[in-house]
Structure formats: C-alpha cells, structure tokens
Amino acid sequence: MTVTDPHIKSEKRGALGLLTLDRPQALNALTHGMVTAIADRLTQWAQDADVRCVVIRGEGDRAFCAGGDIRAVQQAVVAGTDEGAALLRDEYHMNALIGAYPKPYVALLHGISMGGGAGLSVHGRYRLADGSLTFAMPETGIGFIPDVGASYFLSRLPCEMGLYLGLTASSIGLADALDAGLMTHAVQRDDFDAVLDALANGTDVDEAITPFVRKPGPGPLREHRRRIQTIFSASSVEAILERLDRDGSDFAQATAQVIRSRSPTSLKLVFRQLREGAMLDLKGCLAMEYRLALRVLPAHDFREGVRAALVDKDRRPQWQPSSLAGVGDLDAFFAPLGKKELFEIS
C-alpha cells in the first residue's frame, strides 16, 4: 500500500519521478508523515523501470527545507512519548536510502536549506542550488548535534570546513557551499523547470544540467580557508578556541564569539562525532548519530535550546553546564543501544 502525506506531492513525468515538499508555511520542515511518504515513494521508484531519475524540490519562495520539525520532537520529549525518537529513526533510514539510491537523485535547492534539508539533498548524487541558498547545520545553537548523516558529509569536507560549520552552526551561501562540495552545481531557479523537462524526456542528467550551470563569484569564506584549516585542525574544542584567540583577526574573533555562545556539551559531542565519523561509512555515521540523539533529546540543553530559539524566542539559552570545562566524560553518549540500535547488527 502506498503511503501518502498531504505535504508531499508525488508525480511521474515521463522518465522522471518528482517529489515536492509542500509545507511552505513551515519552510517545508519535515514531519514524521512527510518522511514516511518520501521513503515509501523512493522505494517504489527504485523498482520502477519507467523512472530513470528522481528529483526533490521545495514549494514556496523561502525554503527548500528548513529541517526536521524540531518543535514536534521537543514536545514529544516533554510529553514523555517516543514519537520524537521514532521520527528520527525513520528519517535516518530515509537518509541511508538516499545515500545508496540506485538511480540518479537530484535535489533542487533554494532559500533556507538546513538540518533535515541537508539530509534530503547532500547524500544524493546531484545538488543544484540557486543564489538564494542559505545552508547550515544549526544544531549546536539548540543544544543538539548535527544529524541526518552530517557526521559523514561534514567530516569529509575540505580544509576542516565541516568542523567549522558543525561547531559554529553558521550559515553559508551558494558560492561557499559549492567550494565545500556540499552543492554540485549553481543553477538559477528560473531554469529548474527546464531541467525537469529535459529529465522527463529521458535526457542524461549531466546533459540536462550543463546548459544551465552558472559560476558564481567567490564566497566570503574563500579568503579564510587556510585560516580555517589551520585553526580547526586542533586537537580539541578548547585548542580551537585558543588558536582563534591567538589569531586575533576580525574573522577569528567573531568565530570564537559564536562558538562560545553554543551549547558546551553539543560542542564537545560534535568534535568527537566528526572525528569518529571520518572513519565510518554513512550507515555507521547514522547509527552513531542515533545513539547520540536518544541521549541528547531528554537532556537539559536540547529543551533549553528549543525554548530559547523556537518557543520563547529570547535567544538567550542558559546551558548546563555553562562551560566546556564542566562537560564530563562523553563515552555514555556514544555507547551502543543494544536492541534499540538504528540498524540490525549482523
């Protein structure tokens, strides 16, 4: 039986399977029902000989996908239900499906593309974005950890860009996302329909994209790439902050200030998470992130981070502990889950 959701439009156009996130009033943030519907349709199209490639896009002018429905996850935690964990479990399975998809998978991105939106796009083979792109993994700002396979793709970005993005939760635009390899092509949104038409007609994906590829100018991070690589290759979060302070440039000072505003526990977890993620495949990274998520969700900083960012919106979270020195041993966060593991261990 086909799984459907009112916020997912699904259609076949010739050789193309097209998915549209249709929740623009919420910046296309993913609900549990949307995740389930996407995974079901992708599974069907993988076995459909008429579908030669799959495209996913977002409705509305403001966002491709602003992430998962974090408020719903937080409310489930407060209510003492397992719905938040179930949503993440199904979302991570969907991320693994995208990463191993047997047919060309194309994401058309515009506007806000964060968190869960990265999981819908970065694991696919083609990521086309226009100049309105705002990409981020914002989790350390809400007391969480970059998930949806972020420990896989962030740990593999050049010049320590992944650790920079993961710790700071900073947003980047199209040019910097291309430099980092998070996006594969710059294509104006006005040309997205022409790309879809070509793919529907059975045109090879590279051939369909090539006429519309643009080359944006350099992004603001390009001049700092060597500095980022030197500083963020340090052996701990504390050492990174020491190097930023010693550097003394305007960029380094601003970066240090941002990092110091994030959840200390999240910062420590992200550092270890990305270092370990560099040695794991995508499924291994997702399994690790699920272990972390189940331990972080009920903790103080996640509840406090969501409150400050999304509920009261005072932007003044009170982290516990309030400093890196107060963060204890992390081994319990990374410990196996036994029968609750994301994937069966053979």
Secondary structure, DSSP 8 states (H G I E B T S, - for coil): -----TTEEEEEETTEEEEEE--GGGTT-B-HHHHHHHHHHHHHHHT-TT--EEEEEE-SSSEEE--B-HHHHHHHHHHT-SHHHHHHHHHHHHHHHHHT-SS-EEEEE-BEEETHHHHHHTTSSEEEE-TT-EEE--GGGGT----TTHHHHGGGSGGGHHHHHHHH---B-HHHHHHHTS-SEEE-GGGHHHHHHHHHTT--HHHHHGGGEE-----TTGGGHHHHHHHHTSSSHHHHHHHHHHH--HHHHHHHHHHHTS-HHHHHHHHHHHHHHTTS-HHHHHHHHHHHHHHHTTSHHHHHHHIIIIIS-------SS-SGGG----HHHHS--GGG-SS---
